[in-house]
Amino acid sequence: MTALPDLAAGGLALGTLSAFALGGQLVRLRRRDACQRAEIAALRTRLDGSLRAFTSEVEHLAARRVPAAAGQVTHRHLDVPGPLQPLTADTPLGRALDDVLVAVQSEVAAQRTRVDAAAQAGMRGATREIQAALYRLQDALRQLQQRYDDPELAQTLFALDHENEQSLRRAQVAAVVCGAWVGLAREESHLVDAVTGGQARLAGYHRVTVHNHLEPGTALVSHAVEPVAIIVAELLDNALRHSAPDTDVVVSLEHVHHGVCVTIDDAGLGMTEDERRRAQRLVAGDDPILLTDLGDPPRMGLAAIGRLTRQFDLRVDVSSASPYGGVRAVLRVGSHLLSRLDPDEKPPAASAPRTTRRPAPARPAAPAPGSDSDSGSGSGSGSGSGPTPVPVPAPAPAHGYDAERTESGAAGHQGAAVEDGLPRRRRRTASAAPRPVAAETRPPRRPEDAAAALGALQAGTAAARSAAPDPAEQPDDGTPERGGRGAGPADHDPRADRSAAHEPTDHEGGAAR
């Protein structure tokens, strides 16, 4: 009887314990659910914050960083802003955004190069046509200079030719910057002629002083003549433009160990450190040249120098200051671009500055076997023991009507007869012509003598035209008086001599002016 109540009580107790266990488990489940809800809410909040941060970074990338990166392609000094959140810099998101900037810069640079190449091609074609027209105009002006003898007309034609030369220089520089050839093929020429040819292409050429310290006969190979003239012209143009009009620009030509240096010093304002670095970068020719880098309007002088230095293996330095307070520009021409011309057979232009160096005296030639070198006479007829003395050339005449003495020396004066107490020049015939001097004893014709003869001939022509003597006063023997209008040398046009003897072949008319 007692077993049933005990079993019921045991079952009831067991049920109670089970109820308590289930209730505790239910409470734990509710607490866990509440914690999970809180974590979900926190994660959602963080996700919303990350989404807002990512959106802000993308907006910052599009609004600030991408434009700055595109601008840095053309302007290296610009800074590209970093991420909006500094903590994003080293994260995968930050690295992905940086890759976007690099891709944008690469594409912008490629498109910019393509557009600039198209612009250069168009300008190259246009300048080619302009150059051809200017060359035709130059030829026409030179034909007019040779055809007409009027001094005023000749002066006007020279001025027009000089203006045409400046226009041709600008078109040539633009073509060189755009990758075209220099435009002209020159023959081997004296280096000083190339320098004066570049000087003659400028409006302020009279402010340039050239000091020539080169050895006589120093010349350039044919393919380097025009590039050197263009580089010198552009360096001189910068020096003239950035210096006061009452100051001079000094040019020095010097031999160095590996070639020749052309040093240009001005007394201008100089350049700042940034300008000097940029100018040196342009003239070095290491970086690609784009028209959009040259300003508006584009300044093409230094860019053209950079093209030529890289193409013809020249060196230009503008990083030094001039002792006069401005800028010193140095052009170095390597030995592989130098040549030599005989200054006697092909002298420099008459307008080119003479060198301060004198050629070394030639050693006397050894006497030929069987000659009379052992006799002690020492006369010029071959009986002397020493070398034949070279006669000293006569000094340049001081008057125009004595211009012919430059050619014949003192023989012209000795050949004059005295009549009525006055010297009278004999008729020059084939029999009365002075005997030519032997080739080995004839003194070399110096450029100074040629220039003096040309100047004397011009002065004599002007004096003869101003005098205009009466034909009745002419001598009876038919010999014209000195300075008269007879058939002598004074009646020859000096411009024809100047055009024939000094026709500029290595530069565009610079030496003739």
Secondary structure, 3 states (H helix, E strand, C coil): CCHHHHHHHHHHHHHHHHHHHHHHHHHHHHHHHHHHHHHHHHHHHHHHHHHHHHHHHHHHHHHHHHHHHHHHHHCCCCCCCCCCCHHHCCCHHHHHHHHHHHHHHHHHHHHHHHHHHHHHHHHHHHHHHHHHHHHHHHHHHHHHHHHCCCHHHHHHHHHHHHHHHHHHHHHHHHHHHCCCCCCCCCCCEEHHHHHHHHHCCCCCHHHEEEEECCCCCEEECHHHHHHHHHHHHHHHHHHHHCCCCCCCEEEEEEEECCEEEEEEECCCCCCCHHHHHHHHHHHHCCCCCCHHHCCCCCCCHHHHHHHHHHHHCCEEEEEEECCCCCEEEEEEEEHHHEEECCCCCCCCCCCCCCCCCCCCCCCCCCCCCCCCCCCCCCCCCCCCCCCCCCCCCCCCCCCHHHCCHHHHCCHHHHCEEEECCEEEECCCCCCCCCCCCCCCCCCCCCHHHHHHHHHHHHHHHHHHHHHCCCHHHCCCCCCCCCCCCCCCHHHCCHHHHHHHHCCCCCCCCCCCC
